[in-house]
Amino acid sequence: MQELRIIGLLITDRIKEAGLTQEVLTRHAHVIKSRLGFHEVNDNICSRVGVVLLQLRGKPEECDLLENALREIEGVEVQKMSFQY
């Protein structure tokens, strides 16, 4: 049986948390299959709040390491969806 794992991140202050969040994502890039981010309020203004969706791949233990590292960042909320097929 395989797992399809999707992680959702709510970043409450992109300006403050973006650097550390990007560092963690880069360190664990080998388990990220797809990444999608949202933060624009409109064409002229960017919101300080951001949402990132990650589709993960690889060993569950490696995905857990990424998820746990993200949970340690203050101002980042992590939600997970896991599908078994």
C-alpha atoms as one frame of an Amber mdcrd trajectory, in Angstrom:
protein
   0.000   0.000   0.000   1.235   3.490  -0.844   0.631   6.827   0.848  -0.170
  10.135  -0.827   0.590  12.900   1.678  -0.334  16.537   1.278   0.831  19.137
   3.792  -0.858  22.519   4.122   0.981  25.425   5.733  -0.586  28.615   7.026
   2.167  31.182   7.472   0.809  33.982   9.647   3.592  36.489   8.900   5.349
  35.811   5.578   7.790  38.670   6.048   8.949  37.342   9.425   8.758  33.577
   8.772   9.587  33.237   5.058  13.351  32.852   5.478  13.263  30.047   8.034
  10.384  28.321   6.247  12.283  28.405   2.943  15.394  27.058   4.664  13.447
  24.049   5.977  11.799  23.449   2.586  15.180  23.583   0.837  16.761  21.189
   3.339  13.950  18.663   2.720  13.425  19.366  -1.004  14.050  15.718  -1.925
  10.648  14.743  -0.455   8.667  17.588  -2.068   7.055  16.537  -5.327   4.873
  19.636  -5.856   4.623  23.025  -4.175   1.903  25.647  -4.569   1.765  28.957
  -2.706  -0.846  31.692  -2.328  -0.412  35.152  -0.827  -1.665  37.926  -3.113
  -4.563  40.052  -1.929  -4.849  41.701  -5.355  -2.572  42.723  -8.224  -0.991
  45.568  -6.233  -0.770  44.268  -2.657   0.728  41.096  -1.157  -0.750  39.736
   2.047   1.439  39.036   5.071  -0.460  35.743   5.452   0.453  32.939   3.082
  -0.716  29.421   2.336   1.561  26.736   0.903   0.464  23.286  -0.256   3.077
  20.533  -0.550   2.647  17.133  -2.176   5.225  14.837  -0.608   6.968  11.706
  -1.859   9.541   9.344  -0.452   9.836   7.396   2.749   7.272   8.238   5.443
  10.096   8.814   7.943  11.636  11.488   5.697   8.247  13.171   5.209   7.781
  13.126   9.000  11.116  14.930   9.438   9.951  17.737   7.130   6.573  17.975
   8.827   8.146  18.106  12.304  10.687  20.751  11.244   7.870  22.931   9.893
   5.857  22.507  13.110   8.800  23.934  15.083   8.607  27.284  13.272   6.651
  29.839  15.265   3.930  31.384  13.117   3.539  28.330  10.863   0.501  26.089
  11.260   0.719  22.638   9.645  -2.230  20.500   8.511  -1.889  17.087   6.888
  -3.961  14.940   4.546  -2.926  11.336   4.052  -4.455   8.958   1.489  -3.689
   5.246   1.388  -4.066   3.426  -1.918
